[in-house]
Amino acid sequence: NDTLCSCVTSVLQNALSVSPKLFTINNSLDSVMITASSLLFPVTSGFDWSTNGNSFSTNRQIYAGPYTTPGIYKYTARLIHNCQYYSDTVTIISGSGVPVKLMAFSAKPHHEDVDLKWQTAHEKNVAYFEIHRSGGNNEWEPIAKIKATGNSNSIKAYMFKDGAAMKRSVSRLHYKLKSVDRNGAFEWSDEAIVPFIHNEAKPAIYPNPFNGEFTVSVPSGGTTRVTISSLQGEILFTTVADPVNYKILLRNVDHLCQGIYLLKITTDDVTYTEKLVKN
């Protein structure tokens, strides 16, 4: 019984095969003939060829290519024989003469840093990658230069960490990737955007020390709660206000005596505590 089960498993695994299994095309004018065959039973028809879930041929042989867009293409042959289902897949990598085929480029926040990752499906004489960053003002600066594999027809993965990027005082960060070949020619990726960068700028209080009134400059324009308490924690004053041009003018604090106080400012679910002095 064990021997029989082993044979049945072998039959299922080798009943259908496609050739070639992996093929690389570097010229957009190239195409490749793919043939499906069975090692166990004669079959010349009844195939179902599909790519991306779409059926397109029932022949034993198909032609793949030419390709105008570089990338990775997969074709699957399916066959039903004696109520048994068989399939096999061929993978074709098309370079189409383009120096680099970028599969993905992403930028994601990680604590105070931004992790940038990208993959290539094809590289031809690629020298290096250059990462550019912008604070959203359309002014770009190069921040890193990463050596490329150079020549490859397989998937290559790269990454770079933009340290402390989340501390920058901007509302979002924009990144794009520049691929440069050995002749100086280059291509740009689409932009990757990291939104909602937390603004680490602290509130400013002026004048401090103050006499009758003072102004609080806040890093956010959202509704802000301001609380003044004694050093022992007793709340002496509190108000909720919407900043005007990121500023809040506090006038109703004449009742405070000379001394040192704690000023708490809560905005965007973040609380800042500063020392406040009244003369």
C-alpha positions as CSV (number, residue, x, y, z in Angstrom):
1,N,0.0,0.0,0.0
2,D,2.8,2.4,0.8
3,T,4.4,1.7,-2.5
4,L,1.2,2.2,-4.4
5,C,0.5,5.6,-2.7
6,S,4.0,6.7,-3.5
7,C,3.5,5.8,-7.2
8,V,0.2,7.7,-7.4
9,T,1.8,10.8,-5.9
10,S,4.6,10.6,-8.5
11,V,2.0,10.3,-11.3
12,L,0.1,13.4,-10.1
13,Q,3.3,15.5,-9.9
14,N,4.7,14.5,-13.3
15,A,1.6,14.1,-15.5
16,L,1.9,17.5,-17.1
17,S,4.9,19.7,-17.8
18,V,5.6,22.9,-19.8
19,S,8.8,23.8,-21.5
20,P,10.7,26.0,-21.1
21,K,9.9,26.5,-17.4
22,L,11.8,29.8,-17.2
23,F,12.7,32.1,-20.1
24,T,14.3,35.5,-20.3
25,I,13.7,38.0,-23.1
26,N,15.9,41.1,-23.4
27,N,14.5,42.4,-26.6
28,S,10.9,43.6,-27.1
29,L,10.9,41.9,-30.6
30,D,11.6,38.4,-29.1
31,S,8.9,35.8,-28.5
32,V,9.1,32.2,-27.2
33,M,7.2,29.1,-28.1
34,I,5.9,27.1,-25.1
35,T,5.0,23.5,-25.3
36,A,2.9,21.4,-22.9
37,S,3.3,17.7,-22.7
38,S,2.6,14.7,-20.6
39,L,5.2,12.2,-19.5
40,L,2.5,9.5,-18.8
41,F,-0.2,9.6,-21.5
42,P,-0.4,10.9,-25.0
43,V,-2.4,14.2,-25.4
44,T,-2.5,16.7,-28.2
45,S,-5.5,18.8,-27.3
46,G,-7.8,19.8,-24.5
47,F,-5.4,22.2,-22.8
48,D,-6.6,25.4,-21.1
49,W,-3.9,28.1,-21.2
50,S,-4.4,31.2,-19.0
51,T,-2.5,34.3,-17.8
52,N,-3.7,36.6,-15.1
53,G,-6.8,34.4,-14.7
54,N,-7.8,34.8,-18.4
55,S,-8.0,31.8,-20.7
56,F,-6.7,32.4,-24.2
57,S,-5.8,29.1,-26.0
58,T,-6.6,25.4,-26.0
59,N,-3.6,24.4,-28.2
60,R,-0.7,22.3,-27.1
61,Q,1.8,25.0,-28.2
62,I,1.5,28.7,-27.6
63,Y,3.7,31.8,-28.4
64,A,4.4,34.3,-25.7
65,G,5.6,37.8,-26.5
66,P,6.7,40.1,-27.9
67,Y,6.4,42.5,-25.0
68,T,6.3,46.3,-25.1
69,T,6.3,46.5,-21.3
70,P,9.1,44.9,-19.2
71,G,8.0,42.7,-16.4
72,I,7.3,39.1,-15.2
73,Y,4.7,37.1,-17.1
74,K,3.3,33.7,-16.1
75,Y,1.4,31.3,-18.2
76,T,-0.4,28.2,-16.8
77,A,-1.4,25.1,-18.7
78,R,-4.3,23.1,-17.3
79,L,-5.5,19.7,-18.4
80,I,-8.2,17.2,-17.3
81,H,-7.5,13.6,-18.0
82,N,-9.6,10.7,-16.6
83,C,-11.3,13.1,-14.2
84,Q,-7.9,14.1,-12.8
85,Y,-6.8,17.8,-12.9
86,Y,-3.2,18.7,-13.8
87,S,-1.4,22.0,-14.3
88,D,2.0,23.5,-14.8
89,T,3.3,27.1,-15.1
90,V,6.0,28.9,-17.1
91,T,7.6,32.2,-16.0
92,I,8.9,34.7,-18.6
93,I,11.0,37.7,-17.6
94,S,10.9,40.5,-20.2
95,G,13.5,43.2,-20.1
96,S,12.4,44.8,-23.4
97,G,15.8,46.7,-23.6
98,V,14.9,48.9,-20.7
99,P,17.9,49.3,-18.3
100,V,15.8,48.6,-15.2
101,K,12.4,47.2,-14.5
102,L,11.2,48.5,-11.1
103,M,8.5,46.3,-9.6
104,A,7.8,48.3,-6.4
105,F,9.0,51.3,-4.5
106,S,7.6,52.0,-1.0
107,A,8.2,54.3,1.9
108,K,6.8,53.5,5.3
109,P,7.3,55.1,8.8
110,H,9.0,53.0,11.5
111,H,9.3,54.8,14.8
112,E,11.3,57.9,14.0
113,D,12.6,56.6,10.7
114,V,11.3,55.9,7.3
115,D,12.0,52.5,5.7
116,L,12.3,52.6,1.9
117,K,12.2,49.4,-0.1
118,W,12.2,48.6,-3.8
119,Q,12.5,45.6,-6.1
120,T,13.7,45.1,-9.6
121,A,12.7,42.4,-12.0
122,H,15.4,43.2,-14.6
123,E,18.7,45.2,-14.6
124,K,20.9,45.9,-17.5
125,N,24.1,47.9,-16.9
126,V,22.5,49.7,-14.0
127,A,25.2,51.6,-11.9
128,Y,23.3,52.8,-8.9
129,F,20.1,54.1,-7.3
130,E,19.7,57.5,-5.9
131,I,16.9,58.3,-3.3
132,H,15.5,61.9,-3.4
133,R,13.4,63.4,-0.7
134,S,11.0,66.4,-0.5
135,G,9.0,68.1,2.2
136,G,6.2,68.7,-0.2
137,N,7.4,72.0,-1.5
138,N,8.6,70.5,-4.8
139,E,12.2,71.0,-3.7
140,W,14.1,67.7,-3.9
141,E,17.4,66.7,-2.3
142,P,19.4,63.5,-2.8
143,I,19.8,61.7,0.5
144,A,21.4,58.3,-0.5
145,K,23.2,56.5,-3.2
146,I,22.8,52.7,-3.4
147,K,25.0,50.5,-5.6
148,A,22.9,48.4,-8.0
149,T,23.4,44.7,-8.9
150,G,24.2,45.8,-12.4
151,N,23.0,43.0,-14.6
152,S,20.2,40.6,-13.5
153,N,17.2,38.8,-14.9
154,S,15.9,37.8,-11.5
155,I,14.2,39.7,-8.7
156,K,16.5,41.9,-6.6
157,A,15.5,43.6,-3.4
158,Y,16.9,46.8,-1.9
159,M,16.3,48.9,1.2
160,F,17.4,52.1,2.9
161,K,16.5,53.6,6.2
162,D,16.0,57.4,6.3
163,G,17.0,58.0,10.0
164,A,15.0,60.4,12.1
165,A,12.9,61.5,9.1
166,M,9.8,61.5,11.2
167,K,11.2,64.3,13.3
168,R,11.2,66.8,10.4
169,S,8.7,69.6,10.8
170,V,6.6,68.9,7.7
171,S,3.1,67.6,7.2
172,R,4.3,64.8,4.9
173,L,7.4,63.5,3.2
174,H,7.8,62.6,-0.5
175,Y,10.4,60.1,-1.9
176,K,11.3,59.1,-5.4
177,L,14.0,56.7,-6.8
178,K,16.4,57.6,-9.6
179,S,17.9,54.6,-11.5
180,V,21.1,55.5,-13.3
181,D,22.9,53.3,-15.8
182,R,26.6,53.2,-16.6
183,N,26.2,55.6,-19.5
184,G,24.6,58.2,-17.3
185,A,21.0,57.6,-18.5
186,F,18.4,57.6,-15.8
187,E,14.7,56.9,-15.0
188,W,12.5,58.1,-12.2
189,S,10.1,56.1,-10.2
190,D,6.7,57.2,-9.1
191,E,6.5,59.2,-5.8
192,A,6.1,57.4,-2.5
193,I,4.5,59.6,0.1
194,V,4.6,59.3,3.9
195,P,1.7,61.5,5.2
196,F,0.9,62.8,8.7
197,I,4.4,63.3,9.8
198,H,4.2,64.2,13.5
199,N,5.5,67.7,14.0
200,E,8.0,67.6,16.9
201,A,8.3,71.4,17.2
202,K,7.5,72.4,20.8
203,P,5.1,75.2,21.7
204,A,6.7,78.6,22.3
205,I,5.6,80.9,25.1
206,Y,6.2,84.7,25.0
207,P,6.8,86.7,26.9
208,N,8.0,84.3,29.6
209,P,8.2,85.6,32.3
210,F,5.0,87.5,31.7
211,N,3.0,90.2,33.5
212,G,-0.6,90.6,32.3
213,E,-0.9,88.4,29.2
214,F,1.1,86.0,27.1
215,T,0.9,84.2,23.8
216,V,1.3,80.4,23.1
217,S,2.5,79.4,19.7
218,V,1.5,75.8,18.9
219,P,2.7,73.4,16.2
220,S,-0.8,72.5,15.1
221,G,-3.8,74.5,14.0
222,G,-6.3,72.2,15.7
223,T,-8.4,72.8,18.9
224,T,-6.0,73.2,21.8
225,R,-6.5,72.9,25.6
226,V,-4.3,75.1,27.8
227,T,-4.1,74.5,31.5
228,I,-2.1,76.4,34.2
229,S,-1.4,74.6,37.5
230,S,0.7,75.1,40.5
231,L,3.9,73.1,41.1
232,Q,1.8,71.0,43.4
233,G,-0.6,70.1,40.6
234,E,-3.6,72.3,41.6
235,I,-5.4,73.5,38.4
236,L,-5.7,77.3,38.5
237,F,-6.7,78.1,34.9
238,T,-8.0,76.2,31.9
239,T,-9.3,77.1,28.5
240,V,-10.0,75.5,25.1
241,A,-9.3,77.6,22.0
242,D,-8.8,77.3,18.3
243,P,-5.4,78.9,17.4
244,V,-5.3,81.8,15.0
245,N,-2.3,81.5,12.8
246,Y,-1.0,78.8,15.2
247,K,-1.2,81.3,18.1
248,I,-3.3,81.6,21.2
249,L,-3.4,84.9,23.2
250,L,-4.1,84.4,26.9
251,R,-5.4,87.4,28.8
252,N,-7.6,86.2,31.7
253,V,-4.7,85.2,34.0
254,D,-4.5,88.4,36.1
255,H,-5.5,86.5,39.2
256,L,-2.2,84.6,39.2
257,C,0.3,85.7,41.8
258,Q,4.0,86.1,41.1
259,G,5.7,82.7,40.9
260,I,6.4,79.6,38.9
261,Y,3.7,77.6,37.3
262,L,3.2,74.6,35.0
263,L,1.6,75.2,31.6
264,K,0.1,72.2,29.9
265,I,-0.8,72.4,26.2
266,T,-2.8,69.6,24.6
267,T,-3.2,69.5,20.8
268,D,-3.7,66.5,18.4
269,D,-3.8,64.2,21.4
270,V,-0.2,65.3,22.3
271,T,0.5,67.1,25.6
272,Y,3.4,69.4,26.1
273,T,4.4,70.8,29.6
274,E,6.4,74.0,29.9
275,K,7.5,76.1,32.9
276,L,5.6,79.5,33.1
277,V,6.8,82.4,35.2
278,K,4.8,85.5,36.3
279,N,6.6,88.6,37.4
